[in-house]
Amino acid sequence: MATLEILEFPDPRLRTVASPVGSVTDATRSLIDDMLETMYAAPGIGLAATQVDVHERLLVMDLSDDQSAPMVFINPEIEVLDPELGEYDEGCLSVPGFYETVNRPRRIRVSAQDRNGEHFTDELEGLAAICLQHEIDHLDGKLFVDYLSPLKRTRIRKKLEKTQRRRA
């Protein structure tokens, strides 16, 4: 397994819309393992393939405190089950150090494939639903900062660009 580089906003590669995974192969499972290792090392609770510059519809999540419940979603599609929105302070491994309130549906149904290519459907609510929607946004070339005012988004972009220049 390997720890992968996580792209950071405003990197334009984060705006790439991911393509469906055609078939689940050993290379797919290896990518899943690398993404889980990367997410745990960051540390985070979700990571989309787009964030590691792989533009396929694949994401991983683990909401447990001890990294014991990894979840894999390949070609995920969601359906909103309850239009009531929940307010959550979201952060992102691609927007390090920033947390902002975003409103998203609290209950969803997801249809996807697991790490073996088996199809499944599940209902998620609360943090799991929010996290999955956040990660699917990445697959669609969208970031949580897109839900913020242009002023806040610009402020975050400028601060991250300054930090990135200092590191370079």
Phi, psi and omega in degrees: 000159182219149172272126184264157176283132178264124178293146180240142174305134012260032181309124184295340178294338177291346181267001180286132176278127184285148177267152177299148173282123182289306177216149181273119184240180175299325177296323177297313181295325177295317176299317179302313180298318179295321179293319178297315179300317180297315181298315180295321182290334189299313349270152179212179179246354178204151179206128177260149181304325179305324183292341177249024174064032171242118190259062176236152184280083184213136176211158177232153178213155170203110183265001182286159178282338186242021177058037184254001186227058180294139177237142180235133179231113177251130183053050183289143172227137182241156175230130179284126180263335181219116184290350179297131182268146174249144177266125179225142173277111183258144171235177184203138178295338178270355177228065190297136174089000182240138177225131180219154180282129178231142177259128178218159175301141184277333183231130179221163170244134178242138170242130184201186172243151178268188185296345178257005179085005179282134179283143176211161175229140181212152174256132180237149175217167178062221185301321180298318179294318180295313181299315180298317179297320178300313182290323177295325174306317178302318181295337178264008178078025184240148178238159180298334179295341178292342178274353183268170176294154178304325180296311179297317181299316179295319179299315180295315180302313182296319179295318179292321178298320179296315179298318180294322177296320180295322180290329186287000000 
